[in-house]
């Protein structure tokens, strides 16, 4: 699957990431978010599109990963509408991203702060325009600011 991996400071690489065809407990194949948030290896093998070389990326040092929205569909819960927040996210290195954070949590714990504190290490942000999902590494986030719609 094609992805853009972005390091702190903004350096990026366009790569093909190798994902499993099936995962336990869910229909469909592995997603990049599964790989980044899983308990598997710390180094992710990928094929660099520009250099035609194999690279091994230390997932904890990624600032973010960007993929097509079709590769990271929003969770579907037929009984609950997601809570959505339009936000600006500033990374510790100064990079700024805008988009929507959407999640489903019990009503008593449905604040954005509840989600951010309980979310896995990489949480999704649907970028403006809706064509890309950015998987943000919480360790590289300086702040999340809600924007008015």
C-alpha positions in Angstrom: 0.0 0.0 0.0 1.3 3.5 -0.9 2.0 5.8 2.0 4.0 9.0 2.8 6.0 8.7 6.0 7.0 12.0 7.6 9.8 12.4 10.1 10.1 15.1 12.7 11.2 18.2 10.9 9.1 17.4 7.8 11.4 15.1 5.8 9.2 12.6 4.0 9.5 9.4 2.0 6.9 7.9 -0.4 6.9 4.2 0.3 5.0 1.0 -0.3 4.3 -0.7 3.0 3.7 -4.4 3.2 0.4 -5.3 5.0 -1.2 -8.7 5.8 -4.2 -9.8 3.7 -6.2 -10.7 6.8 -6.3 -9.7 10.5 -8.0 -11.5 13.3 -11.3 -10.1 14.6 -12.1 -7.9 11.5 -13.1 -8.4 7.9 -10.5 -7.2 5.4 -6.8 -6.8 5.4 -4.4 -5.1 7.7 -4.4 -1.3 7.8 -1.4 0.9 8.3 -2.9 2.0 11.6 -2.9 -1.7 12.7 0.8 -1.9 11.9 1.7 1.3 13.6 -0.4 0.7 16.7 0.2 -3.0 17.1 2.6 -4.9 19.4 4.6 -6.2 16.4 8.2 -5.2 15.4 9.4 -1.7 16.0 10.9 -1.5 12.5 8.5 -1.4 9.6 9.9 -2.7 6.2 8.9 -0.6 3.3 9.9 -0.1 -0.3 11.1 3.5 -1.1 9.4 4.6 -4.4 12.2 7.2 -5.2 15.3 5.2 -4.5 13.9 1.6 -5.2 15.5 0.5 -1.9 14.2 -1.3 1.1 14.0 0.9 4.1 13.3 -0.1 7.7 11.5 2.7 9.5 11.4 2.9 13.3 7.7 3.5 13.9 8.1 5.3 17.2 10.2 8.0 15.5 7.7 8.7 12.8 5.9 12.0 13.2 3.0 10.9 11.0 2.0 8.7 8.1 -0.3 9.8 5.3 -2.5 7.4 3.3 -5.5 7.6 1.0 -8.7 7.9 3.0 -9.9 4.7 1.4 -7.2 2.8 3.2 -8.2 4.0 6.7 -12.0 4.0 6.7 -13.7 5.6 9.7 -15.1 3.1 12.2 -18.7 2.3 11.5 -21.0 2.0 14.4 -24.6 1.6 13.2 -26.0 2.5 16.7 -23.9 5.6 17.5 -23.1 8.7 15.5 -19.4 9.7 15.8 -18.3 12.8 17.7 -16.4 15.0 15.3 -14.1 17.9 15.9 -12.5 20.2 13.4 -9.0 20.8 14.7 -5.6 22.2 14.1 -2.8 20.0 15.2 0.7 21.4 15.8 3.6 19.0 16.1 6.6 19.7 18.4 8.7 20.4 15.3 6.3 23.2 14.1 4.4 21.3 11.4 0.7 22.2 11.4 -2.1 20.1 10.1 -5.9 20.8 9.9 -8.7 18.3 9.6 -11.3 16.3 11.5 -10.9 13.9 14.4 -13.9 11.5 14.7 -14.5 8.9 17.3 -17.2 7.0 19.2 -17.0 6.8 23.0 -19.5 6.4 25.8 -21.3 9.7 26.5 -19.8 10.1 29.9 -16.3 10.0 28.4 -16.9 11.6 25.0 -14.8 14.8 25.3 -11.9 15.3 22.9 -9.5 15.1 25.8 -10.9 11.7 26.7 -10.3 10.5 23.2 -6.8 11.9 22.9 -5.8 10.4 26.3 -7.3 6.9 25.4 -6.4 6.8 21.7 -3.7 4.4 20.5 -0.2 5.8 19.9 -1.1 6.8 16.3 -4.6 8.4 15.9 -6.3 9.4 12.7 -6.9 12.9 11.4 -9.1 13.2 8.2 -7.3 16.0 6.4 -9.2 18.9 4.8 -10.7 17.8 1.5 -11.2 14.3 2.9 -8.8 12.6 0.5 -6.1 11.6 3.0 -6.0 10.3 6.5 -3.0 11.3 8.6 -2.0 8.9 11.3 -0.4 11.2 14.0 2.1 9.9 16.5 0.9 11.3 19.9 4.6 11.6 21.0 5.1 14.3 18.4 2.0 16.3 19.0 2.5 19.6 20.8 -1.2 20.6 20.9 -4.6 20.0 19.4 -6.8 23.1 19.0 -10.5 22.9 18.2 -11.7 25.2 15.4 -15.1 26.7 14.9 -17.2 25.2 12.1 
